[in-house]
Amino acid sequence: MFPYPEASWDVVDGAMFMGWGTSLPGMTTVIAMVICVAVLVIGQRSEAAKAKKFDK
């Protein structure tokens, strides 16, 4: 559904993305933050394990 009275991209004057006006933008932001933190934690553990091999 197009949120403007006319179905044309010419009437769009700002940022437009799916879920505007709902909780979707906030939920996707939280999901992205969780994924980023998980990648950082997994990467840190992996690098720490590799660094321990050189300490021996």
PDB file of N, CA, C and O in Angstrom, chain B, residues numbered from 101:
ATOM      1  N   MET B 101       0.838  -1.175   0.000  1.00  0.00           N
ATOM      2  CA  MET B 101       0.000   0.000   0.000  1.00  0.00           C
ATOM      3  C   MET B 101       0.886   1.241   0.000  1.00  0.00           C
ATOM      4  O   MET B 101       1.809   1.350   0.807  1.00  0.00           O
ATOM      5  N   PHE B 102       0.615   2.141  -0.870  1.00  0.00           N
ATOM      6  CA  PHE B 102       1.374   3.379  -0.987  1.00  0.00           C
ATOM      7  C   PHE B 102       0.799   4.403  -0.014  1.00  0.00           C
ATOM      8  O   PHE B 102      -0.399   4.680  -0.069  1.00  0.00           O
ATOM      9  N   PRO B 103       1.611   4.976   0.876  1.00  0.00           N
ATOM     10  CA  PRO B 103       1.078   5.859   1.923  1.00  0.00           C
ATOM     11  C   PRO B 103       0.773   7.291   1.475  1.00  0.00           C
ATOM     12  O   PRO B 103       0.584   8.172   2.313  1.00  0.00           O
ATOM     13  N   TYR B 104       0.724   7.525   0.188  1.00  0.00           N
ATOM     14  CA  TYR B 104       0.442   8.868  -0.318  1.00  0.00           C
ATOM     15  C   TYR B 104      -0.831   8.834  -1.158  1.00  0.00           C
ATOM     16  O   TYR B 104      -1.220   7.773  -1.646  1.00  0.00           O
ATOM     17  N   PRO B 105      -1.484   9.986  -1.332  1.00  0.00           N
ATOM     18  CA  PRO B 105      -2.741   9.998  -2.085  1.00  0.00           C
ATOM     19  C   PRO B 105      -2.561   9.612  -3.556  1.00  0.00           C
ATOM     20  O   PRO B 105      -3.495   9.123  -4.192  1.00  0.00           O
ATOM     21  N   GLU B 106      -1.366   9.831  -4.086  1.00  0.00           N
ATOM     22  CA  GLU B 106      -1.095   9.523  -5.486  1.00  0.00           C
ATOM     23  C   GLU B 106      -0.008   8.452  -5.550  1.00  0.00           C
ATOM     24  O   GLU B 106       1.010   8.576  -4.870  1.00  0.00           O
ATOM     25  N   ALA B 107      -0.198   7.423  -6.337  1.00  0.00           N
ATOM     26  CA  ALA B 107       0.772   6.326  -6.433  1.00  0.00           C
ATOM     27  C   ALA B 107       1.896   6.694  -7.383  1.00  0.00           C
ATOM     28  O   ALA B 107       1.995   6.163  -8.489  1.00  0.00           O
ATOM     29  N   SER B 108       2.748   7.620  -6.932  1.00  0.00           N
ATOM     30  CA  SER B 108       3.865   8.079  -7.742  1.00  0.00           C
ATOM     31  C   SER B 108       5.041   8.390  -6.825  1.00  0.00           C
ATOM     32  O   SER B 108       4.857   8.926  -5.732  1.00  0.00           O
ATOM     33  N   TRP B 109       6.236   8.058  -7.265  1.00  0.00           N
ATOM     34  CA  TRP B 109       7.419   8.348  -6.455  1.00  0.00           C
ATOM     35  C   TRP B 109       7.742   9.839  -6.418  1.00  0.00           C
ATOM     36  O   TRP B 109       8.563  10.271  -5.610  1.00  0.00           O
ATOM     37  N   ASP B 110       7.113  10.620  -7.272  1.00  0.00           N
ATOM     38  CA  ASP B 110       7.347  12.058  -7.292  1.00  0.00           C
ATOM     39  C   ASP B 110       6.841  12.746  -6.016  1.00  0.00           C
ATOM     40  O   ASP B 110       7.329  13.821  -5.668  1.00  0.00           O
ATOM     41  N   VAL B 111       5.879  12.149  -5.323  1.00  0.00           N
ATOM     42  CA  VAL B 111       5.315  12.777  -4.126  1.00  0.00           C
ATOM     43  C   VAL B 111       6.113  12.431  -2.859  1.00  0.00           C
ATOM     44  O   VAL B 111       5.859  12.998  -1.796  1.00  0.00           O
ATOM     45  N   VAL B 112       7.071  11.506  -2.967  1.00  0.00           N
ATOM     46  CA  VAL B 112       7.874  11.130  -1.799  1.00  0.00           C
ATOM     47  C   VAL B 112       8.922  12.210  -1.573  1.00  0.00           C
ATOM     48  O   VAL B 112       9.714  12.512  -2.466  1.00  0.00           O
ATOM     49  N   ASP B 113       8.926  12.797  -0.364  1.00  0.00           N
ATOM     50  CA  ASP B 113       9.845  13.904  -0.092  1.00  0.00           C
ATOM     51  C   ASP B 113      10.865  13.596   0.998  1.00  0.00           C
ATOM     52  O   ASP B 113      11.638  14.483   1.360  1.00  0.00           O
ATOM     53  N   GLY B 114      10.902  12.408   1.523  1.00  0.00           N
ATOM     54  CA  GLY B 114      11.860  12.063   2.572  1.00  0.00           C
ATOM     55  C   GLY B 114      12.191  10.583   2.523  1.00  0.00           C
ATOM     56  O   GLY B 114      11.928   9.898   1.534  1.00  0.00           O
ATOM     57  N   ALA B 115      12.769  10.111   3.606  1.00  0.00           N
ATOM     58  CA  ALA B 115      13.116   8.694   3.687  1.00  0.00           C
ATOM     59  C   ALA B 115      11.849   7.856   3.730  1.00  0.00           C
ATOM     60  O   ALA B 115      10.880   8.212   4.400  1.00  0.00           O
ATOM     61  N   MET B 116      11.863   6.750   3.017  1.00  0.00           N
ATOM     62  CA  MET B 116      10.707   5.862   3.008  1.00  0.00           C
ATOM     63  C   MET B 116      11.212   4.429   3.056  1.00  0.00           C
ATOM     64  O   MET B 116      12.047   4.037   2.240  1.00  0.00           O
ATOM     65  N   PHE B 117      10.718   3.653   3.996  1.00  0.00           N
ATOM     66  CA  PHE B 117      11.102   2.258   4.098  1.00  0.00           C
ATOM     67  C   PHE B 117       9.957   1.462   4.679  1.00  0.00           C
ATOM     68  O   PHE B 117       9.011   2.021   5.234  1.00  0.00           O
ATOM     69  N   MET B 118      10.052   0.143   4.546  1.00  0.00           N
ATOM     70  CA  MET B 118       8.963  -0.718   5.005  1.00  0.00           C
ATOM     71  C   MET B 118       8.781  -0.587   6.505  1.00  0.00           C
ATOM     72  O   MET B 118       9.754  -0.482   7.252  1.00  0.00           O
ATOM     73  N   GLY B 119       7.551  -0.594   6.936  1.00  0.00           N
ATOM     74  CA  GLY B 119       7.266  -0.570   8.360  1.00  0.00           C
ATOM     75  C   GLY B 119       7.162   0.811   8.962  1.00  0.00           C
ATOM     76  O   GLY B 119       7.039   0.934  10.180  1.00  0.00           O
ATOM     77  N   TRP B 120       7.206   1.846   8.162  1.00  0.00           N
ATOM     78  CA  TRP B 120       7.133   3.204   8.686  1.00  0.00           C
ATOM     79  C   TRP B 120       5.823   3.388   9.449  1.00  0.00           C
ATOM     80  O   TRP B 120       4.754   3.050   8.940  1.00  0.00           O
ATOM     81  N   GLY B 121       5.901   3.913  10.645  1.00  0.00           N
ATOM     82  CA  GLY B 121       4.711   4.136  11.444  1.00  0.00           C
ATOM     83  C   GLY B 121       4.317   2.946  12.299  1.00  0.00           C
ATOM     84  O   GLY B 121       3.294   2.987  12.983  1.00  0.00           O
ATOM     85  N   THR B 122       5.111   1.888  12.269  1.00  0.00           N
ATOM     86  CA  THR B 122       4.832   0.696  13.083  1.00  0.00           C
ATOM     87  C   THR B 122       6.036   0.431  13.976  1.00  0.00           C
ATOM     88  O   THR B 122       6.968   1.234  14.023  1.00  0.00           O
ATOM     89  N   SER B 123       6.017  -0.683  14.675  1.00  0.00           N
ATOM     90  CA  SER B 123       7.157  -1.040  15.517  1.00  0.00           C
ATOM     91  C   SER B 123       8.257  -1.738  14.723  1.00  0.00           C
ATOM     92  O   SER B 123       9.311  -2.043  15.282  1.00  0.00           O
ATOM     93  N   LEU B 124       8.040  -1.998  13.440  1.00  0.00           N
ATOM     94  CA  LEU B 124       9.012  -2.718  12.618  1.00  0.00           C
ATOM     95  C   LEU B 124      10.388  -2.053  12.577  1.00  0.00           C
ATOM     96  O   LEU B 124      11.382  -2.762  12.738  1.00  0.00           O
ATOM     97  N   PRO B 125      10.511  -0.735  12.372  1.00  0.00           N
ATOM     98  CA  PRO B 125      11.850  -0.137  12.356  1.00  0.00           C
ATOM     99  C   PRO B 125      12.603  -0.359  13.677  1.00  0.00           C
ATOM    100  O   PRO B 125      13.801  -0.639  13.660  1.00  0.00           O
ATOM    101  N   GLY B 126      11.930  -0.240  14.790  1.00  0.00           N
ATOM    102  CA  GLY B 126      12.581  -0.468  16.077  1.00  0.00           C
ATOM    103  C   GLY B 126      12.976  -1.913  16.272  1.00  0.00           C
ATOM    104  O   GLY B 126      14.057  -2.204  16.786  1.00  0.00           O
ATOM    105  N   MET B 127      12.105  -2.823  15.864  1.00  0.00           N
ATOM    106  CA  MET B 127      12.409  -4.250  16.012  1.00  0.00           C
ATOM    107  C   MET B 127      13.582  -4.656  15.130  1.00  0.00           C
ATOM    108  O   MET B 127      14.459  -5.402  15.567  1.00  0.00           O
ATOM    109  N   THR B 128      13.604  -4.169  13.887  1.00  0.00           N
ATOM    110  CA  THR B 128      14.717  -4.527  13.009  1.00  0.00           C
ATOM    111  C   THR B 128      16.019  -3.908  13.500  1.00  0.00           C
ATOM    112  O   THR B 128      17.082  -4.503  13.324  1.00  0.00           O
ATOM    113  N   THR B 129      15.962  -2.735  14.108  1.00  0.00           N
ATOM    114  CA  THR B 129      17.159  -2.132  14.676  1.00  0.00           C
ATOM    115  C   THR B 129      17.689  -2.974  15.831  1.00  0.00           C
ATOM    116  O   THR B 129      18.896  -3.194  15.932  1.00  0.00           O
ATOM    117  N   VAL B 130      16.809  -3.442  16.693  1.00  0.00           N
ATOM    118  CA  VAL B 130      17.218  -4.288  17.823  1.00  0.00           C
ATOM    119  C   VAL B 130      17.800  -5.601  17.309  1.00  0.00           C
ATOM    120  O   VAL B 130      18.820  -6.065  17.821  1.00  0.00           O
ATOM    121  N   ILE B 131      17.169  -6.206  16.306  1.00  0.00           N
ATOM    122  CA  ILE B 131      17.681  -7.451  15.737  1.00  0.00           C
ATOM    123  C   ILE B 131      19.071  -7.228  15.146  1.00  0.00           C
ATOM    124  O   ILE B 131      19.964  -8.053  15.340  1.00  0.00           O
ATOM    125  N   ALA B 132      19.260  -6.130  14.432  1.00  0.00           N
ATOM    126  CA  ALA B 132      20.567  -5.823  13.847  1.00  0.00           C
ATOM    127  C   ALA B 132      21.616  -5.604  14.931  1.00  0.00           C
ATOM    128  O   ALA B 132      22.762  -6.024  14.776  1.00  0.00           O
ATOM    129  N   MET B 133      21.232  -4.946  16.034  1.00  0.00           N
ATOM    130  CA  MET B 133      22.189  -4.730  17.132  1.00  0.00           C
ATOM    131  C   MET B 133      22.596  -6.059  17.753  1.00  0.00           C
ATOM    132  O   MET B 133      23.771  -6.271  18.054  1.00  0.00           O
ATOM    133  N   VAL B 134      21.633  -6.954  17.945  1.00  0.00           N
ATOM    134  CA  VAL B 134      21.932  -8.260  18.530  1.00  0.00           C
ATOM    135  C   VAL B 134      22.873  -9.043  17.615  1.00  0.00           C
ATOM    136  O   VAL B 134      23.820  -9.671  18.090  1.00  0.00           O
ATOM    137  N   ILE B 135      22.619  -9.010  16.315  1.00  0.00           N
ATOM    138  CA  ILE B 135      23.483  -9.714  15.367  1.00  0.00           C
ATOM    139  C   ILE B 135      24.894  -9.127  15.395  1.00  0.00           C
ATOM    140  O   ILE B 135      25.870  -9.877  15.388  1.00  0.00           O
ATOM    141  N   CYS B 136      25.015  -7.809  15.428  1.00  0.00           N
ATOM    142  CA  CYS B 136      26.333  -7.164  15.472  1.00  0.00           C
ATOM    143  C   CYS B 136      27.102  -7.547  16.729  1.00  0.00           C
ATOM    144  O   CYS B 136      28.291  -7.858  16.660  1.00  0.00           O
ATOM    145  N   VAL B 137      26.438  -7.526  17.864  1.00  0.00           N
ATOM    146  CA  VAL B 137      27.097  -7.898  19.117  1.00  0.00           C
ATOM    147  C   VAL B 137      27.516  -9.363  19.069  1.00  0.00           C
ATOM    148  O   VAL B 137      28.613  -9.705  19.512  1.00  0.00           O
ATOM    149  N   ALA B 138      26.660 -10.232  18.537  1.00  0.00           N
ATOM    150  CA  ALA B 138      26.994 -11.657  18.439  1.00  0.00           C
ATOM    151  C   ALA B 138      28.216 -11.867  17.553  1.00  0.00           C
ATOM    152  O   ALA B 138      29.091 -12.665  17.890  1.00  0.00           O
ATOM    153  N   VAL B 139      28.289 -11.167  16.429  1.00  0.00           N
ATOM    154  CA  VAL B 139      29.441 -11.295  15.535  1.00  0.00           C
ATOM    155  C   VAL B 139      30.714 -10.816  16.236  1.00  0.00           C
ATOM    156  O   VAL B 139      31.766 -11.442  16.109  1.00  0.00           O
ATOM    157  N   LEU B 140      30.619  -9.710  16.974  1.00  0.00           N
ATOM    158  CA  LEU B 140      31.792  -9.217  17.697  1.00  0.00           C
ATOM    159  C   LEU B 140      32.250 -10.193  18.770  1.00  0.00           C
ATOM    160  O   LEU B 140      33.450 -10.418  18.923  1.00  0.00           O
ATOM    161  N   VAL B 141      31.318 -10.776  19.517  1.00  0.00           N
ATOM    162  CA  VAL B 141      31.666 -11.729  20.572  1.00  0.00           C
ATOM    163  C   VAL B 141      32.290 -12.984  19.976  1.00  0.00           C
ATOM    164  O   VAL B 141      33.314 -13.462  20.462  1.00  0.00           O
ATOM    165  N   ILE B 142      31.675 -13.519  18.923  1.00  0.00           N
ATOM    166  CA  ILE B 142      32.208 -14.727  18.286  1.00  0.00           C
ATOM    167  C   ILE B 142      33.589 -14.450  17.692  1.00  0.00           C
ATOM    168  O   ILE B 142      34.497 -15.272  17.815  1.00  0.00           O
ATOM    169  N   GLY B 143      33.746 -13.306  17.057  1.00  0.00           N
ATOM    170  CA  GLY B 143      35.046 -12.939  16.486  1.00  0.00           C
ATOM    171  C   GLY B 143      36.109 -12.775  17.554  1.00  0.00           C
ATOM    172  O   GLY B 143      37.246 -13.205  17.361  1.00  0.00           O
ATOM    173  N   GLN B 144      35.763 -12.161  18.679  1.00  0.00           N
ATOM    174  CA  GLN B 144      36.713 -11.984  19.769  1.00  0.00           C
ATOM    175  C   GLN B 144      37.162 -13.330  20.332  1.00  0.00           C
ATOM    176  O   GLN B 144      38.348 -13.541  20.585  1.00  0.00           O
ATOM    177  N   ARG B 145      36.208 -14.239  20.528  1.00  0.00           N
ATOM    178  CA  ARG B 145      36.553 -15.574  21.043  1.00  0.00           C
ATOM    179  C   ARG B 145      37.467 -16.310  20.078  1.00  0.00           C
ATOM    180  O   ARG B 145      38.427 -16.961  20.493  1.00  0.00           O
ATOM    181  N   SER B 146      37.168 -16.204  18.796  1.00  0.00           N
ATOM    182  CA  SER B 146      37.979 -16.876  17.782  1.00  0.00           C
ATOM    183  C   SER B 146      39.403 -16.318  17.764  1.00  0.00           C
ATOM    184  O   SER B 146      40.374 -17.073  17.725  1.00  0.00           O
ATOM    185  N   GLU B 147      39.513 -15.010  17.794  1.00  0.00           N
ATOM    186  CA  GLU B 147      40.846 -14.388  17.777  1.00  0.00           C
ATOM    187  C   GLU B 147      41.613 -14.672  19.062  1.00  0.00           C
ATOM    188  O   GLU B 147      42.827 -14.871  19.021  1.00  0.00           O
ATOM    189  N   ALA B 148      40.934 -14.694  20.189  1.00  0.00           N
ATOM    190  CA  ALA B 148      41.596 -15.007  21.458  1.00  0.00           C
ATOM    191  C   ALA B 148      42.127 -16.443  21.447  1.00  0.00           C
ATOM    192  O   ALA B 148      43.220 -16.709  21.945  1.00  0.00           O
ATOM    193  N   ALA B 149      41.355 -17.355  20.881  1.00  0.00           N
ATOM    194  CA  ALA B 149      41.807 -18.753  20.796  1.00  0.00           C
ATOM    195  C   ALA B 149      43.017 -18.867  19.887  1.00  0.00           C
ATOM    196  O   ALA B 149      43.936 -19.629  20.184  1.00  0.00           O
ATOM    197  N   LYS B 150      43.038 -18.134  18.797  1.00  0.00           N
ATOM    198  CA  LYS B 150      44.192 -18.162  17.895  1.00  0.00           C
ATOM    199  C   LYS B 150      45.412 -17.535  18.564  1.00  0.00           C
ATOM    200  O   LYS B 150      46.528 -18.016  18.371  1.00  0.00           O
ATOM    201  N   ALA B 151      45.224 -16.477  19.342  1.00  0.00           N
ATOM    202  CA  ALA B 151      46.340 -15.814  20.006  1.00  0.00           C
ATOM    203  C   ALA B 151      46.936 -16.710  21.107  1.00  0.00           C
ATOM    204  O   ALA B 151      48.138 -16.655  21.365  1.00  0.00           O
ATOM    205  N   LYS B 152      46.106 -17.524  21.748  1.00  0.00           N
ATOM    206  CA  LYS B 152      46.617 -18.425  22.789  1.00  0.00           C
ATOM    207  C   LYS B 152      47.601 -19.436  22.242  1.00  0.00           C
ATOM    208  O   LYS B 152      48.505 -19.867  22.958  1.00  0.00           O
ATOM    209  N   LYS B 153      47.444 -19.823  20.983  1.00  0.00           N
ATOM    210  CA  LYS B 153      48.353 -20.784  20.357  1.00  0.00           C
ATOM    211  C   LYS B 153      49.769 -20.218  20.286  1.00  0.00           C
ATOM    212  O   LYS B 153      50.734 -20.976  20.375  1.00  0.00           O
ATOM    213  N   PHE B 154      49.910 -18.918  20.129  1.00  0.00           N
ATOM    214  CA  PHE B 154      51.216 -18.301  20.027  1.00  0.00           C
ATOM    215  C   PHE B 154      51.857 -18.068  21.391  1.00  0.00           C
ATOM    216  O   PHE B 154      53.071 -17.888  21.482  1.00  0.00           O
ATOM    217  N   ASP B 155      51.053 -18.069  22.448  1.00  0.00           N
ATOM    218  CA  ASP B 155      51.577 -17.855  23.805  1.00  0.00           C
ATOM    219  C   ASP B 155      52.273 -19.096  24.346  1.00  0.00           C
ATOM    220  O   ASP B 155      53.068 -18.988  25.279  1.00  0.00           O
ATOM    221  N   LYS B 156      51.998 -20.263  23.789  1.00  0.00           N
ATOM    222  CA  LYS B 156      52.567 -21.509  24.304  1.00  0.00           C
ATOM    223  C   LYS B 156      54.010 -21.683  23.960  1.00  0.00           C
ATOM    224  O   LYS B 156      54.617 -22.688  24.330  1.00  0.00           O
TER     225      LYS B 156
END
